[in-house]
């Protein structure tokens, strides 16, 4: 999995963040959620937060903390991990789709963190 962050921007909100995966691969990629204060980046404490991500593919894929598609293993370090199984990624038709990632506070306030293009590339190297 490849995540291309737009230079000189930190989340929240980091739009035009492109993600590229290969169909059939298992993905476990951390996404740091930080607040930029001048030139200092401070992780956002995600204690009590959940997260959700929608990939708008031909068959949409919803990842969230309830279905383990997103995890926040250490809330104080501000990292959300995107987890996509090989079965989920192979079910996505190769192409480019829009996606967005939100964090949701304990009181239900949704904050957009990432959005951009989610590209599924065809695996051209068959496994023997």
The first five atom37 places (N, CA, C, CB, O) and aatype in JSON, in Angstrom:
{
  "aatype": [20, 20, 20, 20, 20, 20, 20, 20, 20, 20, 20, 20, 20, 20, 20, 20, 20, 20, 20, 20, 20, 20, 20, 20, 20, 20, 20, 20, 20, 20, 20, 20, 20, 20, 20, 20, 20, 20, 20, 20, 20, 20, 20, 20, 20, 20, 20, 20, 20, 20, 20, 20, 20, 20, 20, 20, 20, 20, 20, 20, 20, 20, 20, 20, 20, 20, 20, 20, 20, 20, 20, 20, 20, 20, 20, 20, 20, 20, 20, 20, 20, 20, 20, 20, 20, 20, 20, 20, 20, 20, 20, 20, 20, 20, 20, 20, 20, 20, 20, 20, 20, 20, 20, 20, 20, 20, 20, 20, 20, 20, 20, 20, 20, 20, 20, 20, 20, 20, 20, 20, 20, 20, 20, 20, 20, 20, 20, 20],
  "atom_mask": [
    [1, 1, 1, 1, 1],
    [1, 1, 1, 1, 1],
    [1, 1, 1, 1, 1],
    [1, 1, 1, 1, 1],
    [1, 1, 1, 1, 1],
    [1, 1, 1, 1, 1],
    [1, 1, 1, 1, 1],
    [1, 1, 1, 1, 1],
    [1, 1, 1, 1, 1],
    [1, 1, 1, 1, 1],
    [1, 1, 1, 1, 1],
    [1, 1, 1, 1, 1],
    [1, 1, 1, 1, 1],
    [1, 1, 1, 1, 1],
    [1, 1, 1, 1, 1],
    [1, 1, 1, 1, 1],
    [1, 1, 1, 1, 1],
    [1, 1, 1, 1, 1],
    [1, 1, 1, 1, 1],
    [1, 1, 1, 1, 1],
    [1, 1, 1, 1, 1],
    [1, 1, 1, 1, 1],
    [1, 1, 1, 1, 1],
    [1, 1, 1, 1, 1],
    [1, 1, 1, 1, 1],
    [1, 1, 1, 1, 1],
    [1, 1, 1, 1, 1],
    [1, 1, 1, 1, 1],
    [1, 1, 1, 1, 1],
    [1, 1, 1, 1, 1],
    [1, 1, 1, 1, 1],
    [1, 1, 1, 1, 1],
    [1, 1, 1, 1, 1],
    [1, 1, 1, 1, 1],
    [1, 1, 1, 1, 1],
    [1, 1, 1, 1, 1],
    [1, 1, 1, 1, 1],
    [1, 1, 1, 1, 1],
    [1, 1, 1, 1, 1],
    [1, 1, 1, 1, 1],
    [1, 1, 1, 1, 1],
    [1, 1, 1, 1, 1],
    [1, 1, 1, 1, 1],
    [1, 1, 1, 1, 1],
    [1, 1, 1, 1, 1],
    [1, 1, 1, 1, 1],
    [1, 1, 1, 1, 1],
    [1, 1, 1, 1, 1],
    [1, 1, 1, 1, 1],
    [1, 1, 1, 1, 1],
    [1, 1, 1, 1, 1],
    [1, 1, 1, 1, 1],
    [1, 1, 1, 1, 1],
    [1, 1, 1, 1, 1],
    [1, 1, 1, 1, 1],
    [1, 1, 1, 1, 1],
    [1, 1, 1, 1, 1],
    [1, 1, 1, 1, 1],
    [1, 1, 1, 1, 1],
    [1, 1, 1, 1, 1],
    [1, 1, 1, 1, 1],
    [1, 1, 1, 1, 1],
    [1, 1, 1, 1, 1],
    [1, 1, 1, 1, 1],
    [1, 1, 1, 1, 1],
    [1, 1, 1, 1, 1],
    [1, 1, 1, 1, 1],
    [1, 1, 1, 1, 1],
    [1, 1, 1, 1, 1],
    [1, 1, 1, 1, 1],
    [1, 1, 1, 1, 1],
    [1, 1, 1, 1, 1],
    [1, 1, 1, 1, 1],
    [1, 1, 1, 1, 1],
    [1, 1, 1, 1, 1],
    [1, 1, 1, 1, 1],
    [1, 1, 1, 1, 1],
    [1, 1, 1, 1, 1],
    [1, 1, 1, 1, 1],
    [1, 1, 1, 1, 1],
    [1, 1, 1, 1, 1],
    [1, 1, 1, 1, 1],
    [1, 1, 1, 1, 1],
    [1, 1, 1, 1, 1],
    [1, 1, 1, 1, 1],
    [1, 1, 1, 1, 1],
    [1, 1, 1, 1, 1],
    [1, 1, 1, 1, 1],
    [1, 1, 1, 1, 1],
    [1, 1, 1, 1, 1],
    [1, 1, 1, 1, 1],
    [1, 1, 1, 1, 1],
    [1, 1, 1, 1, 1],
    [1, 1, 1, 1, 1],
    [1, 1, 1, 1, 1],
    [1, 1, 1, 1, 1],
    [1, 1, 1, 1, 1],
    [1, 1, 1, 1, 1],
    [1, 1, 1, 1, 1],
    [1, 1, 1, 1, 1],
    [1, 1, 1, 1, 1],
    [1, 1, 1, 1, 1],
    [1, 1, 1, 1, 1],
    [1, 1, 1, 1, 1],
    [1, 1, 1, 1, 1],
    [1, 1, 1, 1, 1],
    [1, 1, 1, 1, 1],
    [1, 1, 1, 1, 1],
    [1, 1, 1, 1, 1],
    [1, 1, 1, 1, 1],
    [1, 1, 1, 1, 1],
    [1, 1, 1, 1, 1],
    [1, 1, 1, 1, 1],
    [1, 1, 1, 1, 1],
    [1, 1, 1, 1, 1],
    [1, 1, 1, 1, 1],
    [1, 1, 1, 1, 1],
    [1, 1, 1, 1, 1],
    [1, 1, 1, 1, 1],
    [1, 1, 1, 1, 1],
    [1, 1, 1, 1, 1],
    [1, 1, 1, 1, 1],
    [1, 1, 1, 1, 1],
    [1, 1, 1, 1, 1],
    [1, 1, 1, 1, 1],
    [1, 1, 1, 1, 1],
    [1, 1, 1, 1, 1],
    [1, 1, 1, 1, 1]
  ],
  "atom_positions": [
    [[0.85, -1.17, 0.0], [0.0, 0.0, 0.0], [0.89, 1.23, 0.0], [-0.96, 0.0, 1.22], [1.91, 1.27, 0.68]],
    [[0.5, 2.18, -0.75], [1.24, 3.43, -0.84], [0.28, 4.57, -0.53], [1.88, 3.61, -2.25], [-0.81, 4.65, -1.1]],
    [[0.7, 5.47, 0.38], [-0.08, 6.67, 0.68], [0.75, 7.87, 0.28], [-0.48, 6.73, 2.2], [1.88, 8.03, 0.76]],
    [[0.21, 8.7, -0.58], [0.91, 9.91, -1.03], [0.27, 11.12, -0.39], [0.87, 10.02, -2.58], [-0.79, 11.58, -0.82]],
    [[0.92, 11.66, 0.65], [0.42, 12.87, 1.29], [0.83, 14.08, 0.48], [0.93, 12.98, 2.74], [1.94, 14.13, -0.05]],
    [[-0.05, 15.04, 0.39], [0.27, 16.29, -0.31], [1.31, 17.03, 0.53], [-1.02, 17.17, -0.54], [1.1, 17.2, 1.73]],
    [[2.43, 17.46, -0.06], [3.48, 18.14, 0.7], [2.97, 19.34, 1.48], [4.58, 18.57, -0.22], [2.08, 20.06, 1.03]],
    [[3.56, 19.56, 2.66], [3.3, 20.73, 3.5], [1.89, 20.77, 4.06], [3.55, 21.98, 2.73], [1.4, 21.84, 4.42]],
    [[1.23, 19.63, 4.15], [-0.09, 19.57, 4.77], [-0.11, 18.42, 5.76], [-1.23, 19.41, 3.7], [0.34, 17.32, 5.45]],
    [[-0.62, 18.68, 6.93], [-0.85, 17.62, 7.9], [-2.32, 17.6, 8.24], [0.01, 17.82, 9.18], [-3.0, 18.62, 8.12]],
    [[-2.82, 16.45, 8.64], [-4.22, 16.35, 9.01], [-4.39, 16.9, 10.41], [-4.71, 14.88, 8.92], [-3.4, 16.99, 11.14]],
    [[-5.61, 17.28, 10.84], [-6.77, 17.27, 9.98], [-6.8, 18.51, 9.11], [-8.04, 17.18, 10.79], [-6.16, 19.48, 9.51]],
    [[-7.39, 18.59, 8.08], [-7.94, 17.74, 7.06], [-6.94, 17.7, 5.92], [-9.34, 18.24, 6.59], [-6.55, 18.75, 5.4]],
    [[-6.52, 16.52, 5.53], [-5.53, 16.37, 4.47], [-6.24, 15.82, 3.23], [-4.37, 15.43, 4.92], [-6.32, 14.61, 3.03]],
    [[-6.73, 16.74, 2.4], [-7.41, 16.34, 1.18], [-6.38, 16.03, 0.1], [-8.38, 17.43, 0.7], [-5.21, 16.38, 0.23]],
    [[-6.83, 15.37, -0.95], [-5.96, 14.97, -2.05], [-4.85, 14.03, -1.58], [-5.35, 16.2, -2.71], [-3.71, 14.12, -2.04]],
    [[-5.19, 13.14, -0.66], [-4.27, 12.12, -0.19], [-4.6, 10.85, -0.96], [-4.37, 11.9, 1.36], [-5.67, 10.27, -0.78]],
    [[-3.68, 10.43, -1.79], [-3.93, 9.29, -2.67], [-3.39, 8.01, -2.05], [-3.29, 9.52, -4.04], [-2.29, 7.98, -1.51]],
    [[-4.18, 6.94, -2.15], [-3.82, 5.63, -1.63], [-3.83, 4.66, -2.81], [-4.8, 5.16, -0.49], [-4.76, 4.66, -3.61]],
    [[-2.79, 3.85, -2.89], [-2.69, 2.85, -3.97], [-2.46, 1.48, -3.34], [-1.53, 3.21, -4.97], [-1.55, 1.31, -2.52]],
    [[-3.29, 0.5, -3.72], [-3.08, -0.88, -3.28], [-3.1, -1.79, -4.5], [-4.17, -1.31, -2.25], [-3.54, -1.39, -5.58]],
    [[-2.62, -3.01, -4.32], [-2.67, -4.03, -5.37], [-3.77, -5.01, -5.0], [-1.28, -4.76, -5.55], [-3.82, -5.49, -3.87]],
    [[-4.64, -5.3, -5.94], [-5.73, -6.24, -5.71], [-5.17, -7.56, -5.18], [-6.55, -6.48, -7.0], [-4.25, -8.12, -5.76]],
    [[-5.73, -8.03, -4.09], [-5.3, -9.29, -3.49], [-4.31, -9.15, -2.36], [-4.7, -10.14, -4.53], [-4.04, -10.12, -1.65]],
    [[-3.77, -7.94, -2.16], [-2.81, -7.77, -1.07], [-3.52, -7.51, 0.25], [-1.84, -6.62, -1.39], [-4.63, -6.97, 0.28]],
    [[-2.88, -7.9, 1.34], [-3.35, -7.57, 2.68], [-2.72, -6.25, 3.08], [-3.0, -8.7, 3.71], [-1.52, -6.05, 2.89]],
    [[-3.53, -5.35, 3.63], [-3.06, -4.02, 3.99], [-3.18, -3.83, 5.49], [-3.86, -2.94, 3.23], [-4.22, -4.14, 6.08]],
    [[-2.13, -3.32, 6.09], [-2.14, -2.87, 7.5], [-1.23, -1.65, 7.52], [-1.66, -4.02, 8.53], [-0.02, -1.78, 7.69]],
    [[-1.81, -0.48, 7.35], [-1.04, 0.76, 7.2], [-1.49, 1.79, 8.21], [-1.18, 1.31, 5.77], [-2.68, 2.12, 8.29]],
    [[-0.55, 2.31, 8.98], [-0.86, 3.36, 9.94], [-0.94, 4.72, 9.28], [0.17, 3.38, 11.02], [-0.17, 5.04, 8.38]],
    [[-1.89, 5.52, 9.75], [-2.07, 6.89, 9.28], [-1.97, 7.8, 10.5], [-3.45, 7.08, 8.53], [-2.85, 7.77, 11.37]],
    [[-0.91, 8.61, 10.59], [-0.79, 9.52, 11.74], [-1.78, 10.68, 11.64], [0.65, 10.06, 11.84], [-1.91, 11.31, 10.59]],
    [[-2.45, 10.94, 12.73], [-3.4, 12.05, 12.81], [-2.77, 13.08, 13.73], [-4.83, 11.58, 13.33], [-2.6, 12.83, 14.93]],
    [[-2.42, 14.22, 13.18], [-1.68, 15.22, 13.95], [-2.2, 16.62, 13.66], [-0.18, 15.14, 13.64], [-2.8, 16.87, 12.61]],
    [[-1.97, 17.51, 14.6], [-2.33, 18.92, 14.46], [-1.03, 19.7, 14.25], [-3.12, 19.45, 15.71], [-0.07, 19.54, 15.0]],
    [[-1.01, 20.54, 13.23], [0.16, 21.36, 12.95], [0.03, 22.68, 13.69], [0.32, 21.59, 11.43], [-0.91, 23.44, 13.47]],
    [[1.0, 22.95, 14.58], [1.06, 24.2, 15.33], [2.35, 24.91, 14.92], [1.0, 23.96, 16.88], [3.42, 24.63, 15.47]],
    [[2.24, 25.81, 13.97], [3.45, 26.44, 13.44], [4.24, 25.41, 12.65], [4.33, 27.04, 14.57], [3.77, 24.93, 11.62]],
    [[5.42, 25.08, 13.14], [6.25, 24.06, 12.48], [6.29, 22.76, 13.28], [7.66, 24.58, 12.26], [7.02, 21.84, 12.92]],
    [[5.51, 22.7, 14.37], [5.51, 21.52, 15.23], [4.24, 20.71, 14.99], [5.62, 21.93, 16.72], [3.13, 21.24, 15.0]],
    [[4.42, 19.41, 14.78], [3.3, 18.5, 14.58], [3.06, 17.74, 15.88], [3.58, 17.52, 13.4], [3.97, 17.1, 16.41]],
    [[1.83, 17.81, 16.4], [1.48, 17.15, 17.65], [0.42, 16.09, 17.38], [0.98, 18.18, 18.7], [-0.63, 16.4, 16.83]],
    [[0.69, 14.81, 17.77], [-0.34, 13.77, 17.57], [-1.63, 14.12, 18.31], [0.19, 12.41, 18.06], [-1.59, 14.66, 19.42]],
    [[-2.76, 13.82, 17.69], [-4.05, 14.03, 18.32], [-4.35, 12.81, 19.2], [-5.18, 14.26, 17.25], [-4.26, 11.67, 18.73]],
    [[-4.7, 13.05, 20.45], [-5.06, 11.97, 21.36], [-6.43, 11.43, 20.94], [-5.06, 12.46, 22.85], [-7.43, 12.14, 21.02]],
    [[-6.47, 10.18, 20.51], [-7.7, 9.58, 19.99], [-8.44, 8.74, 21.03], [-7.38, 8.73, 18.79], [-9.29, 7.92, 20.67]],
    [[-8.13, 8.93, 22.3], [-8.83, 8.21, 23.35], [-10.33, 8.53, 23.28], [-8.26, 8.58, 24.76], [-10.72, 9.7, 23.27]],
    [[-11.16, 7.49, 23.22], [-12.6, 7.66, 23.14], [-13.13, 7.85, 21.73], [-12.99, 8.82, 23.97], [-14.34, 7.94, 21.54]],
    [[-12.24, 7.9, 20.75], [-12.67, 8.09, 19.36], [-12.87, 6.75, 18.67], [-11.63, 8.93, 18.6], [-12.29, 5.74, 19.05]],
    [[-13.71, 6.78, 17.65], [-13.8, 5.69, 16.68], [-13.41, 6.3, 15.34], [-15.26, 5.04, 16.64], [-13.19, 7.5, 15.23]],
    [[-13.33, 5.46, 14.32], [-12.97, 5.95, 12.99], [-13.78, 5.2, 11.95], [-11.45, 5.8, 12.73], [-14.2, 4.06, 12.17]],
    [[-13.98, 5.85, 10.8], [-14.67, 5.19, 9.7], [-14.11, 5.7, 8.38], [-16.21, 5.44, 9.79], [-13.69, 6.85, 8.26]],
    [[-14.12, 4.8, 7.4], [-13.58, 5.11, 6.07], [-14.48, 4.44, 5.04], [-12.09, 4.64, 5.93], [-14.79, 3.26, 5.15]],
    [[-14.88, 5.21, 4.04], [-15.69, 4.66, 2.96], [-14.91, 4.77, 1.66], [-17.06, 5.39, 2.85], [-14.49, 5.86, 1.27]],
    [[-14.73, 3.63, 1.01], [-14.11, 3.58, -0.32], [-15.26, 3.42, -1.3], [-13.03, 2.4, -0.45], [-15.97, 2.41, -1.28]],
    [[-15.45, 4.41, -2.15], [-16.6, 4.45, -3.06], [-16.32, 3.67, -4.34], [-16.95, 5.9, -3.4], [-16.38, 4.22, -5.44]],
    [[-16.01, 2.38, -4.19], [-15.76, 1.5, -5.33], [-17.11, 1.07, -5.92], [-14.92, 0.25, -4.9], [-18.16, 1.43, -5.4]],
    [[-17.06, 0.3, -7.02], [-18.3, -0.17, -7.64], [-19.14, -0.94, -6.62], [-18.0, -1.06, -8.87], [-20.37, -0.85, -6.63]],
    [[-18.5, -1.68, -5.74], [-19.13, -2.23, -4.54], [-18.45, -1.52, -3.38], [-18.99, -3.83, -4.44], [-17.31, -1.85, -3.05]],
    [[-19.1, -0.55, -2.75], [-18.44, 0.26, -1.71], [-17.91, -0.61, -0.57], [-19.42, 1.29, -1.14], [-18.5, -1.63, -0.2]],
    [[-16.78, -0.19, -0.02], [-16.16, -0.88, 1.1], [-16.13, 0.07, 2.28], [-14.73, -1.38, 0.74], [-15.5, 1.12, 2.23]],
    [[-16.84, -0.32, 3.37], [-16.86, 0.47, 4.59], [-15.93, -0.17, 5.61], [-18.3, 0.6, 5.16], [-16.1, -1.33, 5.98]],
    [[-14.96, 0.6, 6.04], [-14.05, 0.17, 7.1], [-14.33, 1.03, 8.31], [-12.54, 0.27, 6.65], [-14.5, 2.25, 8.19]],
    [[-14.37, 0.42, 9.48], [-14.55, 1.21, 10.7], [-13.98, 0.46, 11.89], [-16.04, 1.53, 10.94], [-13.53, -0.68, 11.76]],
    [[-13.99, 1.11, 13.04], [-13.45, 0.47, 14.23], [-14.37, -0.63, 14.75], [-13.2, 1.51, 15.32], [-13.92, -1.48, 15.52]],
    [[-15.62, -0.62, 14.36], [-16.54, -1.69, 14.78], [-16.28, -2.99, 14.02], [-17.98, -1.24, 14.58], [-16.46, -4.06, 14.59]],
    [[-15.88, -2.91, 12.75], [-15.63, -4.13, 11.96], [-14.15, -4.45, 11.83], [-16.24, -3.97, 10.59], [-13.77, -5.32, 11.04]],
    [[-13.3, -3.76, 12.6], [-11.84, -3.96, 12.64], [-11.14, -3.58, 11.33], [-11.53, -5.4, 12.96], [-9.96, -3.88, 11.15]],
    [[-11.87, -2.92, 10.43], [-11.24, -2.41, 9.21], [-10.34, -1.22, 9.53], [-12.29, -2.0, 8.19], [-9.41, -0.92, 8.77]],
    [[-10.61, -0.56, 10.64], [-9.75, 0.5, 11.17], [-9.52, 0.18, 12.64], [-10.39, 1.93, 10.98], [-10.44, -0.24, 13.34]],
    [[-8.29, 0.38, 13.1], [-7.99, 0.18, 14.51], [-7.21, 1.37, 15.04], [-7.2, -1.12, 14.73], [-6.51, 2.06, 14.3]],
    [[-7.36, 1.6, 16.34], [-6.63, 2.66, 17.04], [-5.97, 1.97, 18.24], [-7.58, 3.88, 17.47], [-6.47, 2.09, 19.36]],
    [[-4.86, 1.24, 18.02], [-4.29, 0.42, 19.09], [-3.73, 1.21, 20.29], [-3.2, -0.43, 18.53], [-3.84, 0.76, 21.43]],
    [[-3.15, 2.36, 20.04], [-2.6, 3.21, 21.1], [-3.14, 4.61, 20.88], [-1.02, 3.19, 21.11], [-2.5, 5.41, 20.19]],
    [[-4.3, 4.93, 21.44], [-4.96, 6.2, 21.13], [-4.1, 7.44, 21.35], [-6.18, 6.32, 21.95], [-4.25, 8.43, 20.62]],
    [[-3.21, 7.42, 22.33], [-2.42, 8.62, 22.62], [-1.38, 8.94, 21.56], [-1.74, 8.47, 23.94], [-0.88, 10.07, 21.52]],
    [[-1.04, 7.97, 20.68], [-0.05, 8.29, 19.64], [-0.69, 8.81, 18.35], [0.78, 7.05, 19.32], [0.02, 9.16, 17.41]],
    [[-2.04, 8.87, 18.3], [-2.73, 9.5, 17.18], [-2.65, 8.75, 15.86], [-2.19, 10.83, 16.99], [-2.72, 9.37, 14.8]],
    [[-2.5, 7.43, 15.91], [-2.39, 6.65, 14.67], [-3.61, 5.76, 14.49], [-1.1, 5.8, 14.67], [-3.99, 5.0, 15.38]],
    [[-4.22, 5.88, 13.3], [-5.31, 5.0, 12.88], [-4.72, 4.03, 11.88], [-6.53, 5.81, 12.26], [-4.05, 4.43, 10.94]],
    [[-4.96, 2.73, 12.1], [-4.43, 1.72, 11.17], [-5.54, 1.25, 10.25], [-3.82, 0.53, 11.95], [-6.61, 0.84, 10.69]],
    [[-5.26, 1.32, 8.94], [-6.18, 0.83, 7.92], [-5.87, -0.66, 7.72], [-6.04, 1.65, 6.55], [-4.74, -1.02, 7.4]],
    [[-6.88, -1.5, 7.9], [-6.73, -2.95, 7.74], [-7.66, -3.43, 6.64], [-7.03, -3.7, 9.08], [-8.88, -3.35, 6.76]],
    [[-7.07, -3.93, 5.56], [-7.86, -4.48, 4.45], [-7.35, -5.89, 4.21], [-7.75, -3.58, 3.14], [-6.16, -6.1, 3.97]],
    [[-8.25, -6.87, 4.26], [-7.84, -8.25, 4.04], [-7.6, -8.5, 2.55], [-8.91, -9.23, 4.58], [-8.05, -7.73, 1.7]],
    [[-6.9, -9.58, 2.26], [-6.68, -9.91, 0.84], [-8.01, -10.21, 0.16], [-5.71, -11.12, 0.71], [-8.19, -9.88, -1.02]],
    [[-8.94, -10.83, 0.88], [-10.27, -11.11, 0.3], [-11.0, -9.82, -0.03], [-11.11, -11.96, 1.26], [-11.67, -9.73, -1.06]],
    [[-10.88, -8.81, 0.83], [-11.53, -7.52, 0.55], [-10.87, -6.82, -0.63], [-11.48, -6.61, 1.78], [-11.57, -6.27, -1.48]],
    [[-9.55, -6.84, -0.7], [-8.87, -6.11, -1.78], [-9.05, -6.79, -3.13], [-7.39, -5.95, -1.47], [-9.14, -6.11, -4.15]],
    [[-9.09, -8.12, -3.14], [-9.28, -8.82, -4.42], [-10.71, -8.63, -4.93], [-8.97, -10.32, -4.27], [-10.96, -8.74, -6.13]],
    [[-11.65, -8.35, -4.02], [-13.04, -8.12, -4.43], [-13.26, -6.73, -5.03], [-13.97, -8.3, -3.24], [-14.3, -6.47, -5.64]],
    [[-12.27, -5.84, -4.87], [-12.39, -4.5, -5.45], [-11.96, -4.54, -6.92], [-11.53, -3.47, -4.66], [-10.87, -5.02, -7.24]],
    [[-12.8, -4.05, -7.78], [-12.47, -3.98, -9.21], [-11.34, -2.98, -9.39], [-13.72, -3.59, -10.06], [-11.44, -1.85, -8.91]],
    [[-10.26, -3.37, -10.1], [-9.17, -2.41, -10.33], [-9.7, -1.11, -10.94], [-8.1, -3.02, -11.25], [-10.53, -1.13, -11.86]],
    [[-9.22, 0.0, -10.43], [-9.65, 1.31, -10.89], [-9.38, 2.35, -9.82], [-11.14, 1.3, -11.25], [-8.76, 2.06, -8.79]],
    [[-9.83, 3.55, -10.06], [-9.64, 4.66, -9.12], [-11.0, 5.09, -8.57], [-8.91, 5.86, -9.8], [-11.97, 5.25, -9.31]],
    [[-11.04, 5.28, -7.25], [-12.27, 5.62, -6.56], [-12.0, 6.74, -5.56], [-12.87, 4.37, -5.84], [-10.85, 6.99, -5.2]],
    [[-13.04, 7.4, -5.13], [-12.87, 8.38, -4.07], [-13.03, 7.67, -2.72], [-13.91, 9.56, -4.21], [-13.65, 6.61, -2.64]],
    [[-12.45, 8.26, -1.69], [-12.6, 7.73, -0.34], [-12.53, 8.9, 0.64], [-11.5, 6.66, -0.01], [-12.08, 9.99, 0.29]],
    [[-12.98, 8.65, 1.86], [-12.77, 9.61, 2.93], [-12.63, 8.85, 4.24], [-13.93, 10.63, 3.0], [-13.17, 7.76, 4.43]],
    [[-11.87, 9.46, 5.15], [-11.6, 8.89, 6.47], [-12.0, 9.93, 7.51], [-10.09, 8.48, 6.62], [-11.58, 11.08, 7.44]],
    [[-12.8, 9.5, 8.47], [-13.27, 10.37, 9.54], [-12.88, 9.78, 10.89], [-14.8, 10.58, 9.47], [-12.81, 8.57, 11.04]],
    [[-12.62, 10.66, 11.86], [-12.58, 10.24, 13.25], [-13.88, 10.74, 13.88], [-11.31, 10.78, 14.0], [-14.41, 11.78, 13.5]],
    [[-14.38, 9.98, 14.86], [-15.66, 10.31, 15.48], [-15.45, 10.35, 17.0], [-16.78, 9.26, 15.09], [-15.03, 9.37, 17.61]],
    [[-15.74, 11.5, 17.59], [-15.56, 11.66, 19.03], [-16.61, 10.86, 19.8], [-15.63, 13.15, 19.43], [-17.59, 10.4, 19.22]],
    [[-16.39, 10.7, 21.1], [-17.33, 9.97, 21.94], [-18.72, 10.62, 21.92], [-16.81, 9.9, 23.38], [-19.73, 9.94, 22.12]],
    [[-18.77, 11.94, 21.68], [-20.06, 12.63, 21.62], [-20.67, 12.6, 20.23], [-19.89, 14.07, 22.06], [-21.74, 13.17, 20.01]],
    [[-20.01, 11.93, 19.26], [-20.57, 11.76, 17.93], [-20.15, 12.79, 16.9], [-22.02, 11.77, 18.02], [-20.66, 12.78, 15.78]],
    [[-19.23, 13.69, 17.26], [-18.77, 14.71, 16.31], [-17.8, 14.06, 15.32], [-18.09, 15.91, 17.06], [-16.79, 13.47, 15.71]],
    [[-18.12, 14.16, 14.02], [-17.29, 13.59, 12.96], [-16.34, 14.65, 12.42], [-18.16, 13.0, 11.82], [-16.75, 15.77, 12.12]],
    [[-15.07, 14.28, 12.29], [-14.07, 15.18, 11.73], [-13.41, 14.49, 10.55], [-13.01, 15.57, 12.8], [-12.85, 13.4, 10.68]],
    [[-13.49, 15.12, 9.38], [-12.83, 14.58, 8.19], [-11.32, 14.72, 8.36], [-13.31, 15.32, 6.89], [-10.82, 15.79, 8.69]],
    [[-10.61, 13.62, 8.12], [-9.16, 13.6, 8.28], [-8.46, 13.48, 6.94], [-8.74, 12.46, 9.2], [-7.56, 14.27, 6.63]],
    [[-8.86, 12.51, 6.14], [-8.25, 12.29, 4.83], [-9.34, 12.12, 3.79], [-7.33, 11.05, 4.84], [-10.44, 11.66, 4.09]],
    [[-9.03, 12.5, 2.57], [-9.91, 12.26, 1.43], [-9.04, 12.3, 0.19], [-11.08, 13.31, 1.36], [-8.01, 12.97, 0.16]],
    [[-9.46, 11.6, -0.82], [-8.69, 11.63, -2.06], [-9.05, 10.47, -2.95], [-7.21, 11.61, -1.76], [-10.19, 10.02, -2.99]],
    [[-8.06, 9.99, -3.68], [-8.25, 8.9, -4.63], [-7.69, 7.61, -4.06], [-7.57, 9.23, -5.98], [-6.56, 7.57, -3.57]],
    [[-8.48, 6.56, -4.13], [-8.09, 5.22, -3.7], [-7.98, 4.38, -4.96], [-9.14, 4.59, -2.66], [-8.99, 4.1, -5.61]],
    [[-6.78, 3.99, -5.31], [-6.54, 3.25, -6.55], [-6.26, 1.78, -6.25], [-5.37, 3.86, -7.34], [-5.43, 1.45, -5.4]],
    [[-6.97, 0.92, -6.95], [-6.74, -0.52, -6.87], [-6.06, -0.93, -8.17], [-8.09, -1.33, -6.63], [-6.64, -0.82, -9.25]],
    [[-4.82, -1.4, -8.06], [-4.06, -1.82, -9.24], [-4.18, -3.34, -9.4], [-2.56, -1.4, -9.13], [-4.28, -4.07, -8.41]],
    [[-4.16, -3.79, -10.61], [-4.22, -5.22, -10.92], [-2.89, -5.87, -10.58], [-4.58, -5.45, -12.41], [-1.83, -5.32, -10.89]],
    [[-2.94, -7.02, -9.95], [-1.72, -7.77, -9.65], [-1.34, -8.55, -10.91], [-1.91, -8.73, -8.41], [-2.02, -9.5, -11.29]],
    [[-0.25, -8.14, -11.53], [0.18, -8.79, -12.78], [1.17, -9.92, -12.55], [0.81, -7.76, -13.7], [1.7, -10.48, -13.51]],
    [[1.41, -10.27, -11.3], [2.36, -11.35, -10.98], [1.59, -12.48, -10.27], [3.53, -10.82, -10.08], [1.46, -12.46, -9.05]],
    [[1.1, -13.44, -11.04], [0.34, -14.53, -10.41], [1.22, -15.35, -9.48], [-0.28, -15.44, -11.48], [2.4, -15.57, -9.74]],
    [[0.61, -15.8, -8.39], [1.32, -16.64, -7.42], [1.38, -18.04, -7.97], [0.64, -16.62, -6.02], [0.35, -18.57, -8.4]],
    [[2.59, -18.67, -7.98], [2.7, -20.03, -8.54], [1.97, -21.06, -7.71], [4.15, -20.44, -8.67], [1.96, -22.24, -8.05]]
  ]
}
